C-alpha cells in the first residue's frame, strides 16, 4: 500500500478553474472562433489551389491527347483519299 500511496502522490496534478463574467466569456469564444475561421480559410485556399493545379494538368494532358488523336485521324484520312485517288487514276 505504501507504494501505491507514493505513486498517487507523485502523479497528482492540480487543476484550477477560473471564472469570468459572460461578456469576457463571449469575447474569448469569438476570438477562438475567428482563429478557427482563419485556419479554415487558409485550408480552403490551399485545397482550391490544389484543385486548380490538378485541373490544369488534366487540361494539358487532354489537349495533348486530342492533338495527337487529331493528327493521327488527319493522316489516316489523307492516306485513304490519296489511295482512292491513285486507284481511280
Chimera marker file (.cmm) of the C-alpha trace (Angstrom):
<marker_set name="trace">
<marker id="1" x="0.000" y="0.000" z="0.000" r="1" g="1" b="0" radius="0.5"/>
<marker id="2" x="2.830" y="2.357" z="0.661" r="1" g="1" b="0" radius="0.5"/>
<marker id="3" x="3.989" y="2.172" z="-2.975" r="1" g="1" b="0" radius="0.5"/>
<marker id="4" x="0.513" y="2.987" z="-4.266" r="1" g="1" b="0" radius="0.5"/>
<marker id="5" x="0.195" y="5.972" z="-1.984" r="1" g="1" b="0" radius="0.5"/>
<marker id="6" x="3.633" y="7.211" z="-3.063" r="1" g="1" b="0" radius="0.5"/>
<marker id="7" x="2.745" y="6.772" z="-6.753" r="1" g="1" b="0" radius="0.5"/>
<marker id="8" x="-0.530" y="8.658" z="-6.291" r="1" g="1" b="0" radius="0.5"/>
<marker id="9" x="1.264" y="11.486" z="-4.527" r="1" g="1" b="0" radius="0.5"/>
<marker id="10" x="3.784" y="11.928" z="-7.367" r="1" g="1" b="0" radius="0.5"/>
<marker id="11" x="1.196" y="11.705" z="-10.186" r="1" g="1" b="0" radius="0.5"/>
<marker id="12" x="-1.271" y="14.204" z="-8.728" r="1" g="1" b="0" radius="0.5"/>
<marker id="13" x="-1.832" y="17.329" z="-10.697" r="1" g="1" b="0" radius="0.5"/>
<marker id="14" x="-3.867" y="20.238" z="-9.604" r="1" g="1" b="0" radius="0.5"/>
<marker id="15" x="-6.341" y="21.854" z="-11.932" r="1" g="1" b="0" radius="0.5"/>
<marker id="16" x="-7.788" y="25.250" z="-11.262" r="1" g="1" b="0" radius="0.5"/>
<marker id="17" x="-10.935" y="26.650" z="-12.743" r="1" g="1" b="0" radius="0.5"/>
<marker id="18" x="-11.019" y="30.338" z="-13.444" r="1" g="1" b="0" radius="0.5"/>
<marker id="19" x="-14.378" y="32.035" z="-13.506" r="1" g="1" b="0" radius="0.5"/>
<marker id="20" x="-15.230" y="35.070" z="-15.613" r="1" g="1" b="0" radius="0.5"/>
<marker id="21" x="-18.318" y="37.071" z="-16.444" r="1" g="1" b="0" radius="0.5"/>
<marker id="22" x="-20.485" y="36.449" z="-19.532" r="1" g="1" b="0" radius="0.5"/>
<marker id="23" x="-19.018" y="39.334" z="-21.552" r="1" g="1" b="0" radius="0.5"/>
<marker id="24" x="-15.429" y="38.091" z="-21.147" r="1" g="1" b="0" radius="0.5"/>
<marker id="25" x="-16.529" y="34.567" z="-21.961" r="1" g="1" b="0" radius="0.5"/>
<marker id="26" x="-18.223" y="35.728" z="-25.170" r="1" g="1" b="0" radius="0.5"/>
<marker id="27" x="-15.127" y="37.689" z="-26.204" r="1" g="1" b="0" radius="0.5"/>
<marker id="28" x="-12.892" y="34.666" z="-25.691" r="1" g="1" b="0" radius="0.5"/>
<marker id="29" x="-15.245" y="32.431" z="-27.642" r="1" g="1" b="0" radius="0.5"/>
<marker id="30" x="-15.356" y="34.953" z="-30.507" r="1" g="1" b="0" radius="0.5"/>
<marker id="31" x="-11.545" y="35.141" z="-30.598" r="1" g="1" b="0" radius="0.5"/>
<marker id="32" x="-11.219" y="31.362" z="-30.769" r="1" g="1" b="0" radius="0.5"/>
<marker id="33" x="-13.892" y="31.206" z="-33.467" r="1" g="1" b="0" radius="0.5"/>
<marker id="34" x="-12.008" y="33.801" z="-35.545" r="1" g="1" b="0" radius="0.5"/>
<marker id="35" x="-8.796" y="31.801" z="-35.215" r="1" g="1" b="0" radius="0.5"/>
<marker id="36" x="-10.616" y="28.688" z="-36.394" r="1" g="1" b="0" radius="0.5"/>
<marker id="37" x="-12.097" y="30.555" z="-39.360" r="1" g="1" b="0" radius="0.5"/>
<marker id="38" x="-8.670" y="31.831" z="-40.436" r="1" g="1" b="0" radius="0.5"/>
<marker id="39" x="-7.247" y="28.325" z="-40.422" r="1" g="1" b="0" radius="0.5"/>
<marker id="40" x="-10.257" y="27.041" z="-42.318" r="1" g="1" b="0" radius="0.5"/>
<marker id="41" x="-9.957" y="29.789" z="-44.923" r="1" g="1" b="0" radius="0.5"/>
<marker id="42" x="-6.268" y="29.019" z="-45.404" r="1" g="1" b="0" radius="0.5"/>
<marker id="43" x="-7.009" y="25.317" z="-45.764" r="1" g="1" b="0" radius="0.5"/>
<marker id="44" x="-9.799" y="26.050" z="-48.240" r="1" g="1" b="0" radius="0.5"/>
<marker id="45" x="-7.460" y="28.263" z="-50.272" r="1" g="1" b="0" radius="0.5"/>
<marker id="46" x="-4.840" y="25.511" z="-50.362" r="1" g="1" b="0" radius="0.5"/>
<marker id="47" x="-7.426" y="22.957" z="-51.473" r="1" g="1" b="0" radius="0.5"/>
<marker id="48" x="-8.675" y="25.321" z="-54.184" r="1" g="1" b="0" radius="0.5"/>
<marker id="49" x="-5.133" y="25.876" z="-55.470" r="1" g="1" b="0" radius="0.5"/>
<marker id="50" x="-4.524" y="22.124" z="-55.486" r="1" g="1" b="0" radius="0.5"/>
<marker id="51" x="-7.725" y="21.554" z="-57.482" r="1" g="1" b="0" radius="0.5"/>
<marker id="52" x="-6.722" y="24.242" z="-59.977" r="1" g="1" b="0" radius="0.5"/>
<marker id="53" x="-3.296" y="22.662" z="-60.337" r="1" g="1" b="0" radius="0.5"/>
<marker id="54" x="-4.811" y="19.259" z="-60.992" r="1" g="1" b="0" radius="0.5"/>
<marker id="55" x="-7.321" y="20.765" z="-63.409" r="1" g="1" b="0" radius="0.5"/>
<marker id="56" x="-4.523" y="22.494" z="-65.338" r="1" g="1" b="0" radius="0.5"/>
<marker id="57" x="-2.589" y="19.234" z="-65.568" r="1" g="1" b="0" radius="0.5"/>
<marker id="58" x="-5.698" y="17.381" z="-66.745" r="1" g="1" b="0" radius="0.5"/>
<marker id="59" x="-6.439" y="20.087" z="-69.307" r="1" g="1" b="0" radius="0.5"/>
<marker id="60" x="-2.858" y="19.991" z="-70.610" r="1" g="1" b="0" radius="0.5"/>
<marker id="61" x="-2.919" y="16.183" z="-70.842" r="1" g="1" b="0" radius="0.5"/>
<marker id="62" x="-6.324" y="16.187" z="-72.532" r="1" g="1" b="0" radius="0.5"/>
<marker id="63" x="-5.235" y="18.850" z="-75.015" r="1" g="1" b="0" radius="0.5"/>
<marker id="64" x="-2.099" y="16.903" z="-75.945" r="1" g="1" b="0" radius="0.5"/>
<marker id="65" x="-4.160" y="13.716" z="-76.315" r="1" g="1" b="0" radius="0.5"/>
<marker id="66" x="-6.641" y="15.443" z="-78.610" r="1" g="1" b="0" radius="0.5"/>
<marker id="67" x="-3.847" y="16.987" z="-80.663" r="1" g="1" b="0" radius="0.5"/>
<marker id="68" x="-2.258" y="13.571" z="-81.130" r="1" g="1" b="0" radius="0.5"/>
<marker id="69" x="-5.573" y="11.928" z="-81.981" r="1" g="1" b="0" radius="0.5"/>
<marker id="70" x="-6.410" y="14.682" z="-84.465" r="1" g="1" b="0" radius="0.5"/>
<marker id="71" x="-3.029" y="14.310" z="-86.118" r="1" g="1" b="0" radius="0.5"/>
<marker id="72" x="-3.497" y="10.528" z="-86.475" r="1" g="1" b="0" radius="0.5"/>
<marker id="73" x="-7.031" y="10.989" z="-87.815" r="1" g="1" b="0" radius="0.5"/>
<marker id="74" x="-5.899" y="13.535" z="-90.419" r="1" g="1" b="0" radius="0.5"/>
<marker id="75" x="-3.009" y="11.312" z="-91.551" r="1" g="1" b="0" radius="0.5"/>
<marker id="76" x="-5.330" y="8.311" z="-91.968" r="1" g="1" b="0" radius="0.5"/>
<marker id="77" x="-7.913" y="10.431" z="-93.760" r="1" g="1" b="0" radius="0.5"/>
<marker id="78" x="-5.266" y="11.915" z="-96.078" r="1" g="1" b="0" radius="0.5"/>
<marker id="79" x="-3.762" y="8.495" z="-96.878" r="1" g="1" b="0" radius="0.5"/>
<marker id="80" x="-7.191" y="6.992" z="-97.566" r="1" g="1" b="0" radius="0.5"/>
<marker id="81" x="-8.051" y="9.759" z="-100.034" r="1" g="1" b="0" radius="0.5"/>
<marker id="82" x="-4.643" y="9.573" z="-101.636" r="1" g="1" b="0" radius="0.5"/>
<marker id="83" x="-5.075" y="5.811" z="-102.125" r="1" g="1" b="0" radius="0.5"/>
<marker id="84" x="-8.570" y="6.282" z="-103.555" r="1" g="1" b="0" radius="0.5"/>
<marker id="85" x="-7.345" y="8.958" z="-105.963" r="1" g="1" b="0" radius="0.5"/>
<marker id="86" x="-4.420" y="6.809" z="-107.096" r="1" g="1" b="0" radius="0.5"/>
<marker id="87" x="-6.776" y="3.814" z="-107.677" r="1" g="1" b="0" radius="0.5"/>
<marker id="88" x="-9.044" y="5.973" z="-109.851" r="1" g="1" b="0" radius="0.5"/>
<marker id="89" x="-6.164" y="7.220" z="-111.996" r="1" g="1" b="0" radius="0.5"/>
<link id1="1" id2="2" r="1" g="1" b="0" radius="0.2"/>
<link id1="2" id2="3" r="1" g="1" b="0" radius="0.2"/>
<link id1="3" id2="4" r="1" g="1" b="0" radius="0.2"/>
<link id1="4" id2="5" r="1" g="1" b="0" radius="0.2"/>
<link id1="5" id2="6" r="1" g="1" b="0" radius="0.2"/>
<link id1="6" id2="7" r="1" g="1" b="0" radius="0.2"/>
<link id1="7" id2="8" r="1" g="1" b="0" radius="0.2"/>
<link id1="8" id2="9" r="1" g="1" b="0" radius="0.2"/>
<link id1="9" id2="10" r="1" g="1" b="0" radius="0.2"/>
<link id1="10" id2="11" r="1" g="1" b="0" radius="0.2"/>
<link id1="11" id2="12" r="1" g="1" b="0" radius="0.2"/>
<link id1="12" id2="13" r="1" g="1" b="0" radius="0.2"/>
<link id1="13" id2="14" r="1" g="1" b="0" radius="0.2"/>
<link id1="14" id2="15" r="1" g="1" b="0" radius="0.2"/>
<link id1="15" id2="16" r="1" g="1" b="0" radius="0.2"/>
<link id1="16" id2="17" r="1" g="1" b="0" radius="0.2"/>
<link id1="17" id2="18" r="1" g="1" b="0" radius="0.2"/>
<link id1="18" id2="19" r="1" g="1" b="0" radius="0.2"/>
<link id1="19" id2="20" r="1" g="1" b="0" radius="0.2"/>
<link id1="20" id2="21" r="1" g="1" b="0" radius="0.2"/>
<link id1="21" id2="22" r="1" g="1" b="0" radius="0.2"/>
<link id1="22" id2="23" r="1" g="1" b="0" radius="0.2"/>
<link id1="23" id2="24" r="1" g="1" b="0" radius="0.2"/>
<link id1="24" id2="25" r="1" g="1" b="0" radius="0.2"/>
<link id1="25" id2="26" r="1" g="1" b="0" radius="0.2"/>
<link id1="26" id2="27" r="1" g="1" b="0" radius="0.2"/>
<link id1="27" id2="28" r="1" g="1" b="0" radius="0.2"/>
<link id1="28" id2="29" r="1" g="1" b="0" radius="0.2"/>
<link id1="29" id2="30" r="1" g="1" b="0" radius="0.2"/>
<link id1="30" id2="31" r="1" g="1" b="0" radius="0.2"/>
<link id1="31" id2="32" r="1" g="1" b="0" radius="0.2"/>
<link id1="32" id2="33" r="1" g="1" b="0" radius="0.2"/>
<link id1="33" id2="34" r="1" g="1" b="0" radius="0.2"/>
<link id1="34" id2="35" r="1" g="1" b="0" radius="0.2"/>
<link id1="35" id2="36" r="1" g="1" b="0" radius="0.2"/>
<link id1="36" id2="37" r="1" g="1" b="0" radius="0.2"/>
<link id1="37" id2="38" r="1" g="1" b="0" radius="0.2"/>
<link id1="38" id2="39" r="1" g="1" b="0" radius="0.2"/>
<link id1="39" id2="40" r="1" g="1" b="0" radius="0.2"/>
<link id1="40" id2="41" r="1" g="1" b="0" radius="0.2"/>
<link id1="41" id2="42" r="1" g="1" b="0" radius="0.2"/>
<link id1="42" id2="43" r="1" g="1" b="0" radius="0.2"/>
<link id1="43" id2="44" r="1" g="1" b="0" radius="0.2"/>
<link id1="44" id2="45" r="1" g="1" b="0" radius="0.2"/>
<link id1="45" id2="46" r="1" g="1" b="0" radius="0.2"/>
<link id1="46" id2="47" r="1" g="1" b="0" radius="0.2"/>
<link id1="47" id2="48" r="1" g="1" b="0" radius="0.2"/>
<link id1="48" id2="49" r="1" g="1" b="0" radius="0.2"/>
<link id1="49" id2="50" r="1" g="1" b="0" radius="0.2"/>
<link id1="50" id2="51" r="1" g="1" b="0" radius="0.2"/>
<link id1="51" id2="52" r="1" g="1" b="0" radius="0.2"/>
<link id1="52" id2="53" r="1" g="1" b="0" radius="0.2"/>
<link id1="53" id2="54" r="1" g="1" b="0" radius="0.2"/>
<link id1="54" id2="55" r="1" g="1" b="0" radius="0.2"/>
<link id1="55" id2="56" r="1" g="1" b="0" radius="0.2"/>
<link id1="56" id2="57" r="1" g="1" b="0" radius="0.2"/>
<link id1="57" id2="58" r="1" g="1" b="0" radius="0.2"/>
<link id1="58" id2="59" r="1" g="1" b="0" radius="0.2"/>
<link id1="59" id2="60" r="1" g="1" b="0" radius="0.2"/>
<link id1="60" id2="61" r="1" g="1" b="0" radius="0.2"/>
<link id1="61" id2="62" r="1" g="1" b="0" radius="0.2"/>
<link id1="62" id2="63" r="1" g="1" b="0" radius="0.2"/>
<link id1="63" id2="64" r="1" g="1" b="0" radius="0.2"/>
<link id1="64" id2="65" r="1" g="1" b="0" radius="0.2"/>
<link id1="65" id2="66" r="1" g="1" b="0" radius="0.2"/>
<link id1="66" id2="67" r="1" g="1" b="0" radius="0.2"/>
<link id1="67" id2="68" r="1" g="1" b="0" radius="0.2"/>
<link id1="68" id2="69" r="1" g="1" b="0" radius="0.2"/>
<link id1="69" id2="70" r="1" g="1" b="0" radius="0.2"/>
<link id1="70" id2="71" r="1" g="1" b="0" radius="0.2"/>
<link id1="71" id2="72" r="1" g="1" b="0" radius="0.2"/>
<link id1="72" id2="73" r="1" g="1" b="0" radius="0.2"/>
<link id1="73" id2="74" r="1" g="1" b="0" radius="0.2"/>
<link id1="74" id2="75" r="1" g="1" b="0" radius="0.2"/>
<link id1="75" id2="76" r="1" g="1" b="0" radius="0.2"/>
<link id1="76" id2="77" r="1" g="1" b="0" radius="0.2"/>
<link id1="77" id2="78" r="1" g="1" b="0" radius="0.2"/>
<link id1="78" id2="79" r="1" g="1" b="0" radius="0.2"/>
<link id1="79" id2="80" r="1" g="1" b="0" radius="0.2"/>
<link id1="80" id2="81" r="1" g="1" b="0" radius="0.2"/>
<link id1="81" id2="82" r="1" g="1" b="0" radius="0.2"/>
<link id1="82" id2="83" r="1" g="1" b="0" radius="0.2"/>
<link id1="83" id2="84" r="1" g="1" b="0" radius="0.2"/>
<link id1="84" id2="85" r="1" g="1" b="0" radius="0.2"/>
<link id1="85" id2="86" r="1" g="1" b="0" radius="0.2"/>
<link id1="86" id2="87" r="1" g="1" b="0" radius="0.2"/>
<link id1="87" id2="88" r="1" g="1" b="0" radius="0.2"/>
<link id1="88" id2="89" r="1" g="1" b="0" radius="0.2"/>
</marker_set>
